Amino acid sequence: MQKETNKMKKTPAFLVITFTVLMFAMPFVSKAQDGPDPPGGPCGDTECPFDGGVSILVTTAVGYGIMKMKKKKLEVEEDK
């Protein structure tokens, strides 16, 4: 009687582990291959735009500079 209950407890745990591993492995196994690259480079036949992230970087730098200038001005006014 004792052996039957141990078998019954191990079987569901084994199935749960097996299905969990398969569930996480299936996306990697079924991943499709990449297609061919477009002709002419990464942007096709046209030139790539330069403004992608540069405008965000410049805007952030200007905002940071303004914040630092205001903070320094407040420190100078407090010292007087």
Residue pairs with C-beta under 8 A, 6 or more apart in sequence:
38 44
39 45
40 46
41 48
42 48
43 49
